[in-house]
Amino acid sequence: MTEDAFNDPEEAPPPPLLATPEDGVPPLTDALPALKKVIERFASGTGPVAVDAERASGFRYGQRTYLAQFKRAGAGIALIDTAALPDLSELSRVLVGIEWVLHAASQDLPGLRDLQMEPSRVFDTELAARLLGWPKVGLASVVERELGFALAKEHSAQDWSERPLPAEWLTYAALDVELLLDLRVRLGRQLEAAGKEEWAEQEFEAMRLAPLPVPRPDPWRHTSGTHAVKDRRGLAIIRELWEAREEAAQARDIAPGRVLRAQAIIAAAQAKPQSLSALLEVKEWQSKGTKRRVDQWYPAIERAMGLPDSSLPHTRGPGGDGPPPSRVWPEKRPEAAARLSAAKVAILHLVERHAVPAENLLQPDALRRLCWEYVGGGFEAVGVFLAARGARPWQIDLVAEPLAKALDGIASP
C-alpha cells in the first residue's frame, strides 16, 4: 500500500463511538426531593455548566421542554424531567454568575426561560464553530473534529414527551452534555488564537439578551403550499382551516401537522368543495385519519365559501417595514440594486479574508435595508445605521468602511 493510501481520508478508520458517559447515566430526576439533591450538587460544583434541552417538536403543540440535561465539574450529570418539574428557578439561582455552555443556544434558551432559568453568561459551541469558519457545525461533527469521538444521533427527533423515557434515550440525552465542557475549552482556545474571542463574546451576549421573536402577521400564509393558491377564496379556505387546526392542536396538545396535514388544507383551497361529499372526493381527504374528522373541518370551509368578497384576504400579504424583494429593485430603485450588488462583493471579500459566514459577519436584513435606504455619509453613517439594526461592534468595525466605499461608488440618480 502506498503512503498516499494511508493519508486518504476515505481509508481512515472511523472515530470511536461514545456509547455512554464516563460516569454512567444518572437516574431521571422527576420528584422534588431528588431535584433538591441535584441543586445541592450543582451549587457545590465548580466551573461552567453544560446545558441541553429536549423538546417534542413535530409531536406536541408548541416548543415546550420535556427534558433538561446539565453537567458540572464536581456535580456530574443531571437529567431532569421538566414535565414533572416545570419550575427550575432554584437551580437557576445557584448558577447565577456561572457560564452556561450550550450547543445552538438560541433553540434551547426560550424553553429554559419557560422553566424559570436565566443564564448570566453563555458560550455557544455551534456559534463558536461558525465564527471559526468550520463547514460543519452540528454537535456530532464538532465533537468528532475536536475530540475524536462519534456521537450517535438516532434519537434527536424522538417524542420526548413520552413517558416512561426509554433507557437508550436517557443515554443519548446524557451524552449531549458529556463533552460540552471539554469542547468549550478547545473552542475557546481556538477563538483566542484566531483573534475572534471578543467577537464570540459579543455574539453570545447578544444571543443571551435577544427578545422573543415578534409573532408574524397572518401566520396562516406560511402554510406549506400556499404559493400554489392564487385566488382570494382559496386563501380564505386556508385561513379558516389553519385557524381551526390551531385551535384543535392546542386543545389536544398535538403538533398541528399531525391534526391536519398541510397538503389537505391546500387541496381543499384548490378544490373549493361546495358540500361535504364533494370534499370527500378530494384525494388528500380520503385517508382514514382525515376522513374520520371531516365533520370537524368542513364547517371552516363553509365559512370561507360563504364570506362576502369584501371579507376575503388579499392575494398579497401584509407588507413589513423593510424594503421589497430584491428581485424588483432594478425596476423600482436601480441605484439600490447596484448598491446591493457592490455590497455583496465587499462582504464576500471580508468572508474570504476572515473565514466567517456572511450571515454571521452581518445580518442579511441589515445589509438589504442599508442598500435600500443609504443616502451617503461614509463609514460613520453606515456604522450608525447598522448599530440601530442590531449589528454588534465587532461587525461594524469590520464592515462599515468597506461597505461605505462600495456604496459611495454607486452614482445617485
VEXZARO-261607 format. One record per residue (C-alpha): x negated, y, z negated; residue in one letter; chain; residue number from 1. Coordinates in nm, 2 decimals, always signed. Layout:
(rec (X Y Z) A A NUM),
...
END
This chain:
(rec (+0.00 +0.00 +0.00) M A 1),
(rec (-0.13 +0.34 +0.09) T A 2),
(rec (-0.20 +0.63 -0.15) E A 3),
(rec (+0.08 +0.82 +0.01) D A 4),
(rec (+0.33 +0.55 -0.07) A A 5),
(rec (+0.26 +0.60 -0.44) F A 6),
(rec (+0.33 +0.97 -0.40) N A 7),
(rec (+0.66 +0.91 -0.21) D A 8),
(rec (+0.94 +1.02 -0.44) P A 9),
(rec (+1.16 +0.75 -0.29) E A 10),
(rec (+0.92 +0.49 -0.42) E A 11),
(rec (+0.90 +0.64 -0.77) A A 12),
(rec (+1.07 +0.43 -1.04) P A 13),
(rec (+1.40 +0.58 -1.17) P A 14),
(rec (+1.38 +0.76 -1.51) P A 15),
(rec (+1.48 +0.55 -1.81) P A 16),
(rec (+1.84 +0.58 -1.91) L A 17),
(rec (+1.90 +0.73 -2.25) L A 18),
(rec (+2.16 +0.49 -2.39) A A 19),
(rec (+2.21 +0.60 -2.74) T A 20),
(rec (+2.09 +0.88 -2.97) P A 21),
(rec (+1.77 +0.82 -3.17) E A 22),
(rec (+1.95 +0.81 -3.50) D A 23),
(rec (+2.26 +0.63 -3.36) G A 24),
(rec (+2.62 +0.76 -3.31) V A 25),
(rec (+2.78 +0.90 -3.62) P A 26),
(rec (+3.14 +0.82 -3.71) P A 27),
(rec (+3.41 +1.06 -3.59) L A 28),
(rec (+3.48 +1.34 -3.83) T A 29),
(rec (+3.86 +1.36 -3.84) D A 30),
(rec (+3.95 +1.45 -4.20) A A 31),
(rec (+3.88 +1.74 -4.43) L A 32),
(rec (+3.66 +1.56 -4.68) P A 33),
(rec (+3.43 +1.44 -4.40) A A 34),
(rec (+3.43 +1.79 -4.25) L A 35),
(rec (+3.32 +1.94 -4.58) K A 36),
(rec (+3.02 +1.70 -4.58) K A 37),
(rec (+2.93 +1.80 -4.23) V A 38),
(rec (+2.94 +2.17 -4.32) I A 39),
(rec (+2.71 +2.10 -4.62) E A 40),
(rec (+2.46 +1.91 -4.40) R A 41),
(rec (+2.46 +2.18 -4.13) F A 42),
(rec (+2.43 +2.46 -4.39) A A 43),
(rec (+2.11 +2.30 -4.52) S A 44),
(rec (+1.97 +2.22 -4.18) G A 45),
(rec (+1.70 +2.42 -4.00) T A 46),
(rec (+1.66 +2.59 -3.67) G A 47),
(rec (+1.91 +2.63 -3.38) P A 48),
(rec (+2.22 +2.42 -3.35) V A 49),
(rec (+2.31 +2.23 -3.03) A A 50),
(rec (+2.68 +2.26 -2.94) V A 51),
(rec (+2.91 +2.10 -2.69) D A 52),
(rec (+3.28 +2.06 -2.64) A A 53),
(rec (+3.51 +1.82 -2.46) E A 54),
(rec (+3.85 +1.91 -2.31) R A 55),
(rec (+4.12 +1.72 -2.12) A A 56),
(rec (+4.12 +1.92 -1.80) S A 57),
(rec (+4.35 +1.76 -1.54) G A 58),
(rec (+4.54 +1.57 -1.82) F A 59),
(rec (+4.67 +1.83 -2.06) R A 60),
(rec (+4.81 +2.17 -2.03) Y A 61),
(rec (+4.55 +2.45 -2.09) G A 62),
(rec (+4.19 +2.42 -2.19) Q A 63),
(rec (+4.21 +2.31 -2.55) R A 64),
(rec (+3.91 +2.15 -2.70) T A 65),
(rec (+3.97 +1.79 -2.83) Y A 66),
(rec (+3.62 +1.70 -2.95) L A 67),
(rec (+3.33 +1.93 -3.06) A A 68),
(rec (+2.97 +1.80 -3.09) Q A 69),
(rec (+2.69 +1.95 -3.30) F A 70),
(rec (+2.33 +1.87 -3.38) K A 71),
(rec (+2.08 +2.05 -3.60) R A 72),
(rec (+1.74 +1.95 -3.74) A A 73),
(rec (+1.79 +1.81 -4.09) G A 74),
(rec (+2.17 +1.76 -4.03) A A 75),
(rec (+2.18 +1.51 -3.75) G A 76),
(rec (+2.47 +1.49 -3.51) I A 77),
(rec (+2.84 +1.55 -3.59) A A 78),
(rec (+3.13 +1.46 -3.37) L A 79),
(rec (+3.44 +1.65 -3.49) I A 80),
(rec (+3.80 +1.55 -3.38) D A 81),
(rec (+3.94 +1.90 -3.32) T A 82),
(rec (+4.29 +1.77 -3.26) A A 83),
(rec (+4.29 +1.67 -3.62) A A 84),
(rec (+4.07 +1.95 -3.74) L A 85),
(rec (+4.16 +2.26 -3.54) P A 86),
(rec (+4.00 +2.52 -3.78) D A 87),
(rec (+3.62 +2.51 -3.79) L A 88),
(rec (+3.58 +2.86 -3.93) S A 89),
(rec (+3.39 +2.73 -4.24) E A 90),
(rec (+3.14 +2.55 -4.02) L A 91),
(rec (+3.10 +2.87 -3.81) S A 92),
(rec (+3.05 +3.07 -4.13) R A 93),
(rec (+2.74 +2.86 -4.24) V A 94),
(rec (+2.60 +2.91 -3.89) L A 95),
(rec (+2.61 +3.29 -3.89) V A 96),
(rec (+2.27 +3.42 -3.76) G A 97),
(rec (+2.18 +3.08 -3.61) I A 98),
(rec (+2.12 +3.04 -3.24) E A 99),
(rec (+2.37 +2.81 -3.07) W A 100),
(rec (+2.23 +2.61 -2.77) V A 101),
(rec (+2.49 +2.51 -2.51) L A 102),
(rec (+2.49 +2.40 -2.15) H A 103),
(rec (+2.72 +2.60 -1.93) A A 104),
(rec (+2.83 +2.81 -2.24) A A 105),
(rec (+3.10 +3.00 -2.05) S A 106),
(rec (+3.30 +2.68 -2.02) Q A 107),
(rec (+3.29 +2.60 -2.39) D A 108),
(rec (+3.29 +2.93 -2.57) L A 109),
(rec (+3.66 +3.01 -2.51) P A 110),
(rec (+3.77 +2.68 -2.66) G A 111),
(rec (+3.53 +2.72 -2.95) L A 112),
(rec (+3.68 +3.06 -3.03) R A 113),
(rec (+4.02 +2.89 -3.05) D A 114),
(rec (+3.86 +2.68 -3.32) L A 115),
(rec (+3.76 +3.00 -3.50) Q A 116),
(rec (+3.40 +2.95 -3.41) M A 117),
(rec (+3.19 +3.26 -3.31) E A 118),
(rec (+2.82 +3.24 -3.24) P A 119),
(rec (+2.58 +3.51 -3.34) S A 120),
(rec (+2.34 +3.42 -3.06) R A 121),
(rec (+2.34 +3.18 -2.77) V A 122),
(rec (+2.09 +3.00 -2.55) F A 123),
(rec (+2.25 +2.85 -2.23) D A 124),
(rec (+2.03 +2.58 -2.08) T A 125),
(rec (+2.22 +2.59 -1.75) E A 126),
(rec (+2.18 +2.96 -1.71) L A 127),
(rec (+1.82 +2.94 -1.80) A A 128),
(rec (+1.76 +2.68 -1.53) A A 129),
(rec (+1.94 +2.92 -1.28) R A 130),
(rec (+1.71 +3.21 -1.38) L A 131),
(rec (+1.41 +2.98 -1.32) L A 132),
(rec (+1.54 +2.92 -0.97) G A 133),
(rec (+1.60 +2.55 -1.01) W A 134),
(rec (+1.82 +2.39 -0.73) P A 135),
(rec (+2.00 +2.15 -0.96) K A 136),
(rec (+2.13 +2.29 -1.30) V A 137),
(rec (+2.36 +2.02 -1.42) G A 138),
(rec (+2.27 +1.88 -1.77) L A 139),
(rec (+2.17 +1.54 -1.63) A A 140),
(rec (+1.95 +1.70 -1.37) S A 141),
(rec (+1.78 +1.94 -1.61) V A 142),
(rec (+1.72 +1.67 -1.87) V A 143),
(rec (+1.57 +1.44 -1.61) E A 144),
(rec (+1.35 +1.72 -1.47) R A 145),
(rec (+1.22 +1.84 -1.81) E A 146),
(rec (+1.24 +1.55 -2.04) L A 147),
(rec (+1.22 +1.25 -1.81) G A 148),
(rec (+1.54 +1.08 -1.91) F A 149),
(rec (+1.85 +0.99 -1.72) A A 150),
(rec (+2.19 +1.07 -1.87) L A 151),
(rec (+2.50 +0.86 -1.78) A A 152),
(rec (+2.78 +1.10 -1.68) K A 153),
(rec (+3.06 +0.85 -1.61) E A 154),
(rec (+3.28 +0.98 -1.90) H A 155),
(rec (+3.26 +1.35 -1.81) S A 156),
(rec (+3.61 +1.36 -1.67) A A 157),
(rec (+3.79 +1.15 -1.92) Q A 158),
(rec (+4.11 +1.24 -2.11) D A 159),
(rec (+3.95 +1.35 -2.43) W A 160),
(rec (+4.30 +1.39 -2.59) S A 161),
(rec (+4.33 +1.01 -2.60) E A 162),
(rec (+4.32 +0.85 -2.95) R A 163),
(rec (+4.15 +0.65 -3.07) P A 164),
(rec (+3.84 +0.76 -2.87) L A 165),
(rec (+3.66 +0.46 -2.73) P A 166),
(rec (+3.31 +0.39 -2.88) A A 167),
(rec (+3.14 +0.44 -2.55) E A 168),
(rec (+3.30 +0.78 -2.51) W A 169),
(rec (+3.16 +0.88 -2.85) L A 170),
(rec (+2.82 +0.77 -2.75) T A 171),
(rec (+2.84 +0.98 -2.43) Y A 172),
(rec (+2.95 +1.28 -2.64) A A 173),
(rec (+2.67 +1.24 -2.89) A A 174),
(rec (+2.41 +1.22 -2.60) L A 175),
(rec (+2.53 +1.56 -2.47) D A 176),
(rec (+2.38 +1.73 -2.77) V A 177),
(rec (+2.10 +1.48 -2.84) E A 178),
(rec (+1.84 +1.65 -2.62) L A 179),
(rec (+1.97 +2.01 -2.61) L A 180),
(rec (+1.73 +2.14 -2.88) L A 181),
(rec (+1.43 +1.98 -2.71) D A 182),
(rec (+1.55 +2.13 -2.38) L A 183),
(rec (+1.58 +2.47 -2.53) R A 184),
(rec (+1.22 +2.47 -2.64) V A 185),
(rec (+1.09 +2.36 -2.29) R A 186),
(rec (+1.31 +2.61 -2.11) L A 187),
(rec (+1.22 +2.89 -2.35) G A 188),
(rec (+0.85 +2.84 -2.27) R A 189),
(rec (+0.91 +2.84 -1.90) Q A 190),
(rec (+1.12 +3.16 -1.92) L A 191),
(rec (+0.84 +3.33 -2.11) E A 192),
(rec (+0.57 +3.20 -1.87) A A 193),
(rec (+0.78 +3.33 -1.57) A A 194),
(rec (+0.83 +3.67 -1.73) G A 195),
(rec (+1.21 +3.61 -1.75) K A 196),
(rec (+1.26 +3.58 -2.12) E A 197),
(rec (+1.41 +3.92 -2.16) E A 198),
(rec (+1.63 +3.86 -1.85) W A 199),
(rec (+1.77 +3.55 -2.02) A A 200),
(rec (+1.83 +3.72 -2.35) E A 201),
(rec (+2.03 +3.99 -2.18) Q A 202),
(rec (+2.23 +3.73 -1.98) E A 203),
(rec (+2.30 +3.52 -2.29) F A 204),
(rec (+2.42 +3.82 -2.49) E A 205),
(rec (+2.65 +3.93 -2.20) A A 206),
(rec (+2.80 +3.58 -2.19) M A 207),
(rec (+2.85 +3.57 -2.57) R A 208),
(rec (+3.03 +3.91 -2.56) L A 209),
(rec (+3.23 +3.85 -2.24) A A 210),
(rec (+3.60 +3.92 -2.29) P A 211),
(rec (+3.86 +3.66 -2.19) L A 212),
(rec (+3.95 +3.69 -1.82) P A 213),
(rec (+4.25 +3.91 -1.73) V A 214),
(rec (+4.54 +3.70 -1.60) P A 215),
(rec (+4.57 +3.71 -1.23) R A 216),
(rec (+4.88 +3.88 -1.08) P A 217),
(rec (+5.11 +3.64 -0.90) D A 218),
(rec (+4.92 +3.32 -1.01) P A 219),
(rec (+5.16 +3.11 -0.81) W A 220),
(rec (+4.99 +3.24 -0.49) R A 221),
(rec (+4.69 +3.03 -0.58) H A 222),
(rec (+4.88 +2.70 -0.54) T A 223),
(rec (+4.67 +2.49 -0.31) S A 224),
(rec (+4.80 +2.51 +0.04) G A 225),
(rec (+4.99 +2.84 +0.01) T A 226),
(rec (+4.79 +2.98 +0.30) H A 227),
(rec (+4.99 +2.74 +0.53) A A 228),
(rec (+5.32 +2.91 +0.43) V A 229),
(rec (+5.37 +3.23 +0.63) K A 230),
(rec (+5.73 +3.34 +0.56) D A 231),
(rec (+5.88 +3.51 +0.26) R A 232),
(rec (+6.15 +3.25 +0.20) R A 233),
(rec (+5.89 +2.97 +0.18) G A 234),
(rec (+5.68 +3.18 -0.06) L A 235),
(rec (+5.99 +3.22 -0.28) A A 236),
(rec (+6.02 +2.84 -0.30) I A 237),
(rec (+5.65 +2.82 -0.40) I A 238),
(rec (+5.70 +3.08 -0.67) R A 239),
(rec (+6.02 +2.92 -0.81) E A 240),
(rec (+5.88 +2.57 -0.81) L A 241),
(rec (+5.55 +2.69 -0.96) W A 242),
(rec (+5.72 +2.87 -1.25) E A 243),
(rec (+5.95 +2.57 -1.31) A A 244),
(rec (+5.64 +2.34 -1.31) R A 245),
(rec (+5.45 +2.57 -1.55) E A 246),
(rec (+5.74 +2.56 -1.80) E A 247),
(rec (+5.78 +2.19 -1.78) A A 248),
(rec (+5.40 +2.13 -1.80) A A 249),
(rec (+5.36 +2.35 -2.11) Q A 250),
(rec (+5.66 +2.19 -2.28) A A 251),
(rec (+5.53 +1.84 -2.21) R A 252),
(rec (+5.16 +1.93 -2.27) D A 253),
(rec (+5.06 +1.78 -1.93) I A 254),
(rec (+4.84 +1.93 -1.66) A A 255),
(rec (+5.07 +2.10 -1.40) P A 256),
(rec (+4.93 +1.89 -1.12) G A 257),
(rec (+5.05 +1.58 -1.30) R A 258),
(rec (+5.40 +1.72 -1.34) V A 259),
(rec (+5.45 +1.81 -0.97) L A 260),
(rec (+5.18 +1.79 -0.71) R A 261),
(rec (+5.09 +2.10 -0.51) A A 262),
(rec (+5.15 +1.90 -0.18) Q A 263),
(rec (+5.51 +1.85 -0.28) A A 264),
(rec (+5.56 +2.23 -0.35) I A 265),
(rec (+5.41 +2.33 -0.02) I A 266),
(rec (+5.61 +2.07 +0.17) A A 267),
(rec (+5.93 +2.20 +0.02) A A 268),
(rec (+5.84 +2.55 +0.11) A A 269),
(rec (+5.78 +2.45 +0.47) Q A 270),
(rec (+6.10 +2.23 +0.50) A A 271),
(rec (+6.33 +2.47 +0.32) K A 272),
(rec (+6.59 +2.20 +0.24) P A 273),
(rec (+6.95 +2.31 +0.22) Q A 274),
(rec (+7.05 +2.01 +0.00) S A 275),
(rec (+6.91 +1.77 -0.25) L A 276),
(rec (+6.94 +1.49 +0.00) S A 277),
(rec (+6.75 +1.69 +0.26) A A 278),
(rec (+6.47 +1.74 +0.01) L A 279),
(rec (+6.45 +1.36 -0.04) L A 280),
(rec (+6.39 +1.33 +0.33) E A 281),
(rec (+6.06 +1.52 +0.30) V A 282),
(rec (+5.77 +1.27 +0.29) K A 283),
(rec (+5.59 +1.43 -0.01) E A 284),
(rec (+5.91 +1.40 -0.22) W A 285),
(rec (+5.96 +1.02 -0.16) Q A 286),
(rec (+5.70 +0.89 -0.41) S A 287),
(rec (+5.85 +0.72 -0.71) K A 288),
(rec (+5.74 +0.97 -0.97) G A 289),
(rec (+5.85 +1.28 -0.77) T A 290),
(rec (+6.18 +1.13 -0.66) K A 291),
(rec (+6.26 +1.03 -1.02) R A 292),
(rec (+6.26 +1.40 -1.13) R A 293),
(rec (+6.40 +1.56 -0.82) V A 294),
(rec (+6.71 +1.68 -1.01) D A 295),
(rec (+6.48 +1.88 -1.23) Q A 296),
(rec (+6.31 +2.06 -0.93) W A 297),
(rec (+6.59 +2.11 -0.68) Y A 298),
(rec (+6.76 +2.40 -0.88) P A 299),
(rec (+6.44 +2.60 -0.84) A A 300),
(rec (+6.46 +2.55 -0.46) I A 301),
(rec (+6.83 +2.65 -0.47) E A 302),
(rec (+6.74 +2.97 -0.65) R A 303),
(rec (+6.48 +3.06 -0.39) A A 304),
(rec (+6.71 +2.98 -0.10) M A 305),
(rec (+6.98 +3.20 -0.25) G A 306),
(rec (+6.77 +3.51 -0.31) L A 307),
(rec (+6.85 +3.82 -0.11) P A 308),
(rec (+6.58 +3.94 +0.13) D A 309),
(rec (+6.50 +4.23 -0.09) S A 310),
(rec (+6.40 +3.99 -0.38) S A 311),
(rec (+6.17 +3.77 -0.17) L A 312),
(rec (+5.79 +3.80 -0.23) P A 313),
(rec (+5.59 +3.98 +0.03) H A 314),
(rec (+5.36 +3.78 +0.25) T A 315),
(rec (+5.07 +3.98 +0.13) R A 316),
(rec (+4.99 +3.96 -0.24) G A 317),
(rec (+4.93 +4.25 -0.47) P A 318),
(rec (+4.61 +4.43 -0.40) G A 319),
(rec (+4.34 +4.46 -0.65) G A 320),
(rec (+4.14 +4.77 -0.73) D A 321),
(rec (+3.85 +4.66 -0.52) G A 322),
(rec (+3.77 +4.70 -0.15) P A 323),
(rec (+3.94 +4.50 +0.12) P A 324),
(rec (+3.79 +4.17 +0.25) P A 325),
(rec (+3.45 +4.25 +0.42) S A 326),
(rec (+3.58 +4.10 +0.75) R A 327),
(rec (+3.78 +4.41 +0.81) V A 328),
(rec (+3.51 +4.66 +0.71) W A 329),
(rec (+3.37 +4.70 +1.06) P A 330),
(rec (+3.71 +4.84 +1.17) E A 331),
(rec (+3.82 +5.02 +0.86) K A 332),
(rec (+3.48 +5.16 +0.74) R A 333),
(rec (+3.20 +5.07 +0.98) P A 334),
(rec (+2.93 +5.26 +0.77) E A 335),
(rec (+3.03 +5.04 +0.47) A A 336),
(rec (+2.99 +4.73 +0.68) A A 337),
(rec (+2.64 +4.85 +0.78) A A 338),
(rec (+2.56 +4.92 +0.42) R A 339),
(rec (+2.67 +4.57 +0.32) L A 340),
(rec (+2.45 +4.41 +0.58) S A 341),
(rec (+2.15 +4.61 +0.48) A A 342),
(rec (+2.21 +4.55 +0.11) A A 343),
(rec (+2.23 +4.17 +0.17) K A 344),
(rec (+1.89 +4.18 +0.34) V A 345),
(rec (+1.74 +4.38 +0.04) A A 346),
(rec (+1.90 +4.13 -0.21) I A 347),
(rec (+1.76 +3.83 -0.01) L A 348),
(rec (+1.41 +3.97 -0.03) H A 349),
(rec (+1.44 +4.00 -0.41) L A 350),
(rec (+1.59 +3.65 -0.43) V A 351),
(rec (+1.28 +3.51 -0.25) E A 352),
(rec (+1.04 +3.72 -0.45) R A 353),
(rec (+1.18 +3.64 -0.79) H A 354),
(rec (+1.33 +3.29 -0.74) A A 355),
(rec (+1.67 +3.39 -0.88) V A 356),
(rec (+2.00 +3.30 -0.71) P A 357),
(rec (+2.17 +3.61 -0.55) A A 358),
(rec (+2.48 +3.58 -0.77) E A 359),
(rec (+2.26 +3.59 -1.08) N A 360),
(rec (+2.05 +3.87 -0.95) L A 361),
(rec (+2.36 +4.09 -0.91) L A 362),
(rec (+2.73 +4.01 -0.93) Q A 363),
(rec (+2.87 +3.99 -0.57) P A 364),
(rec (+3.17 +4.20 -0.66) D A 365),
(rec (+2.95 +4.48 -0.79) A A 366),
(rec (+2.74 +4.47 -0.47) L A 367),
(rec (+3.05 +4.49 -0.25) R A 368),
(rec (+3.20 +4.78 -0.44) R A 369),
(rec (+2.87 +4.97 -0.43) L A 370),
(rec (+2.85 +4.93 -0.05) C A 371),
(rec (+3.21 +5.04 +0.00) W A 372),
(rec (+3.20 +5.34 -0.23) E A 373),
(rec (+2.84 +5.47 -0.20) Y A 374),
(rec (+2.81 +5.84 -0.12) V A 375),
(rec (+2.44 +5.88 -0.18) G A 376),
(rec (+2.24 +5.98 -0.48) G A 377),
(rec (+1.95 +5.74 -0.47) G A 378),
(rec (+1.84 +5.48 -0.71) F A 379),
(rec (+1.97 +5.67 -1.02) E A 380),
(rec (+2.32 +5.69 -0.88) A A 381),
(rec (+2.30 +5.32 -0.78) V A 382),
(rec (+2.19 +5.23 -1.14) G A 383),
(rec (+2.47 +5.43 -1.30) V A 384),
(rec (+2.73 +5.27 -1.06) F A 385),
(rec (+2.60 +4.91 -1.13) L A 386),
(rec (+2.59 +4.97 -1.51) A A 387),
(rec (+2.95 +5.07 -1.50) A A 388),
(rec (+3.03 +4.74 -1.32) R A 389),
(rec (+2.86 +4.54 -1.60) G A 390),
(rec (+2.52 +4.49 -1.45) A A 391),
(rec (+2.25 +4.42 -1.71) R A 392),
(rec (+1.94 +4.65 -1.75) P A 393),
(rec (+1.71 +4.38 -1.60) W A 394),
(rec (+1.93 +4.36 -1.29) Q A 395),
(rec (+1.94 +4.73 -1.25) I A 396),
(rec (+1.56 +4.76 -1.29) D A 397),
(rec (+1.51 +4.51 -1.01) L A 398),
(rec (+1.78 +4.61 -0.75) V A 399),
(rec (+1.85 +4.98 -0.79) A A 400),
(rec (+1.56 +5.12 -0.59) E A 401),
(rec (+1.56 +4.86 -0.31) P A 402),
(rec (+1.94 +4.89 -0.27) L A 403),
(rec (+1.92 +5.27 -0.27) A A 404),
(rec (+1.66 +5.26 +0.01) K A 405),
(rec (+1.87 +5.02 +0.21) A A 406),
(rec (+2.19 +5.22 +0.16) L A 407),
(rec (+2.03 +5.56 +0.23) D A 408),
(rec (+1.90 +5.43 +0.55) G A 409),
(rec (+2.26 +5.40 +0.69) I A 410),
(rec (+2.38 +5.71 +0.85) A A 411),
(rec (+2.71 +5.86 +0.73) S A 412),
(rec (+2.99 +5.91 +0.98) P A 413),
END
